[in-house]
Amino acid sequence: MEKSPLKRGFTTIEVIVVVGILGILLVSSYPAILNTLETRSLENSAREILTALQTARFRTIDTKVNHRVRFFQQERGWRYVLEWEREAGTWTAAPGALIKLIPSKFVVTVNLPDDQCVEYSSVGIIEGYDSTRNSIALQSLKLKAKNQPDLRVLQVYAGGSIRNTKLASG
């Protein structure tokens, strides 16, 4: 009696078919992956600004020293920094604060008072509040081209609260 050899493993054709199917799935899901990455990047950028504004408010209330978040353009991009007023009229970067960059791939619209700041008084309310100038908007042109919600608008209110809104520009 002869023993037949045991058949183990996969044939080359089976491996090629599986790799081909995986390749087709990857290629078809690639646009969705890119869309998700762009959405996450936009949301994270808005969330970082929101966190900076909340940190300024909390530090102001905690230390009873005025704090602000100042926005400025530098090298074709928007940046912001958390500052404090140690002496009247003298603003410096708050301890541990770093200058943050808003990614240049986003269209940024800063609609704040002339000094481009959100300034909190020692009780946590906005100094020099102007209801017509109280927002920071970030827009992704990639998401707009795909008719996705492409705007994140942060609105600051006199009492120090902040609303983060997700919109489609249409």
N, C-alpha and C positions, 0 to 999 in steps of 0.2 A: 503494500500500500504506500502510495506516495502522498506526502503531506503538501498541501498547497500553501504557498507563502501568504502570510497575513497582509491584507491591504491596509496600510496606515497612511495618514496625512492627506493632503489635498493635491489635486493635480494642478498643473500650471494653468490650465484653462479656467478652473474654478477660482483660483486666486485672481486672475486677470478680470474675470466677470465681477467679482466682489469689489475690486479696486475701481473698476469702471463705474459701478453703481454709486460708490462713495464719492467719486469725482463729480458725477452728475448732481448728486444731492448738494455737494459743497458749492458748485457753481450756481445752482438755482437759489441757494440761500444767501449768497454773498451780498446782494443788494440790501436784504433785510438786516444783515449783520452791520453793514456800514450805516444804515439808517439808525439803528439802535445805538451805535457808538456816537453818532452826531447828537442824538437826543440826550444821551447821558452826559456828554461834554457840556452841552448848553445848560442842562439842569444843574450840574455840579458848579459851573461858573456862577450861576445865579445864587445857588445855595452858599457859596463862599462869601459873596457880597453880603447876603443876609446875615451870615454868622458874624462878619466884621461889624455890621451895624448893631446887632444884638450885644456883642462884646463891648462896644463903645458905651452903650446904654447901661449895661450891668456894671462896668467899671466906674462910670460916673456916679451911679447910685451908691456903690460900695465905698468909693474913696472921697466923695463929695468934691471932686475936682472935675471941671468940664473936660469932656472928651469929644472928639469928632472923627468922622471918616472923611478924608479929603480925596477927591477924584481929580486926576490931572492927566493930560496927554503928554507923552514923551516918546520920541522915536516912532512915530506913526502908530502908537497904540495907547490904550487907556490903562492907567494904573491907579491904585488906591492904597492909602495907608491910614492906620489908626494913630491919631495924635492926641496929646493932652496939653492942657494949659496950666503949666506949673506956676507961671507968673502971669498977671493980667496982660493979655494981648500978645503973649509969647507962646507959640505953639511948637512943640517938638514931637518926634516920634515917641509913642508910648513905650515903656519898657517891654522888651520882647517882641515888639511889633516889627513886621517886615513889610517892605513895599511889595504889593501883590500885583500881578499882571493879569488883565483880562485878555484871553486869547484873541489874537488879531483876526482870526477867521470869522469873528462875530462883528456885526454892526452894532456899535454901542451908542446909545443916546442918553446923555446925562442931562436931566432937566431939574436942576437944583438952583438955589440962589446963586448970585454972581460969583461967590467964592468957591462954587462947586463942592460944598461941604454939607454934611448932615451933622449938626452940632447939638450935643445934649447938654442941658443945664444940670446943675448938681442934684436936681430932683428927678431927672430922667426924661424931661420933656424937651421938645425941639426948640432951640433958640432961633428966632427970626423966621418962624414957619411961614411959608407962602403956599397956599392951597393950589396955586396954579403952577408951582415949580417944586414938585415933590417926588420925582420918579427917576429910576434908572432902568433902561430897557436894553435887553440883549436880543439880537436877531440872528438866526442862522439862515443864510441864503440857500444852503443845500436843502434844508427842510422846507423852505418856502417853495423851491422848485418842484418838490414832490407833494405839494399841497398838504403838508403836515403842520401841526402846531409849531410855529417857528419863532414865537416871541415869548420871552419871560420878562415880565414887568414887575419891578419892586416899587411899591408906593409906600412912602413914609408919611405918617400922620402926626399931628401936633403932640399927641400924648406919648409918642415914642414907639407906637406899634407899627408893624411893617406887614404889608400884604404882598405875597408872591403869587402872581397870576400867570397862567399858561394860556396863550392865545394863538390863533392863526391870523396872519395879517391879511389873508384873502386875496 
